[in-house]
Every structure is written in structure tokens, then in C-alpha cells.
Amino acid sequence: MTDAAGFLAETRSTYDTVALDYDEVIPPVTDDPLDVALLGDFAARVTAAGGGPVVEAGCGTGRITGHLAAAGLDASGVDLSPAMLAVARRAHPEIRFAEGSLLALDLPDAGLAGLVAWYSVIHLPPDRLPSAFVEFHRVLRPGGWLQLAFHVGDRRHHRTEGYGHRGISLDIYWLPVERVAALLAAAGFVLETEVVRDVSARVPQARLLAAKPLEDTP
């Protein structure tokens, strides 16, 4: 098992360092028609199921959280990095943001209508993914939706520079789609849609939408 305190502290420290420059490097959500469509589908499914609170786990500067709120969802965000959250709160003062870890969300059981983890599970060592997915399952209500985005592959990529900074230390894990899908199933999710695409000169990307099944009726 990877030391949780170690990799969480490293991830937090890196994003605290790059927070003010992060949004200058990452393009707006609206620049990508496919992501707009997929997030719109997620929002429509949450709304069709009766709506309710939605959390972006690993929200960073709140780009996706803000997009979901603009789509009409009761969206809030959770992130490890206080500096990233400070940027998110300035950009979206109407949205709730809280500090926390994907591995131990400070949320009640079965309280969420939806959860988005948009390139946040990529910082979890693979041996921690089962725990994260069990935690996601715990906080979602029956019939709730989970949207994941991650890099596709099977390797650890260690970054020492990025987002306009040098001297950072950040692990990014490229994950096999089949393994992620199997771990979601083991945590109790049903995979609904799977979108994988190659991006020129970049690592392939995956978008997986899964549901926590409705409880069996007697």
C-alpha cells in the first residue's frame, strides 16, 4: 500500500504552488464540444432523476464545478489544495467549496445525486483506486451518477515542471480503461457510457459514466 500521507501531501503542495497560474494553462471547458456534450448529458441525467446535490471531487479552481452550476445543478466542490480552493471561491463566490480528500469525503452516506471526478483520480496510486470508488459509491444515493475523466495507459508519469512552474513533484497515473471499469463494477457501479479518444501528440483520454443502481424493490 502506498503511503497516503505522502502522496496526498505531495499533490496538495504542487497544486498550492501552481494555483494562481493553473487556469492560464488549462483551456476553458467550453473549448471542447465533446466535454460540453458529456457534461450536459450528466447534468440531464441528474435532473431527470429528480436533481439534488452534486459534488466535483478534486475540483481544483472550480472550472467544472462552475460549468455544472451554470447547467442548473446544485454543484459544489471538494479539493486537497487550499490555494486552488481560494482561486475557486474568488471565481465562483456563489458556489460552496471545501477542503478534503477523495479517499475520505466529509459527506453523509447516500446524500449525492451525482459526483464528478474530472482528472482527479489520476493522482491516486492505482492501489488506492478501489478505496476511492467505494467512497464514491458510499456518498451517492441509489440511482446517482458518477462521471470520471482520466488519462488512458498503464504507467506512472512524474512531473517536475508544469503549469508555468519548475521544481514541482507530482505523480500522474495513466490508467487502463478495462481496469477502471472492473474496479467500478467491484465497487457496485454499473457502467453506462465509455468514451475514449486519441488526442494528437497527447495521451489518450477516457470519459466513463456509471450509475449506482437503484435499490431492489420488494
Secondary structure, 3 states (H helix, E strand, C coil): CCCHHHHHHHHHHHHHHHHHHHHHHCCCHHHCHHHHHHHHHHHHHHHHCCCCEEEEECCCCCHHHHHHHHCCCEEEEEECCHHHHHHHHHHCCCCCEEECECCECCCCCCCEEEEEEECCHHHCCHHHHHHHHHHHHHHEEEEEEEEEEEEECCEEEEEEEECCEEEEEEEEEEECHHHHHHHHHHCCCEEEEEEEECCCCCCCEEEEEEECCCCCCC
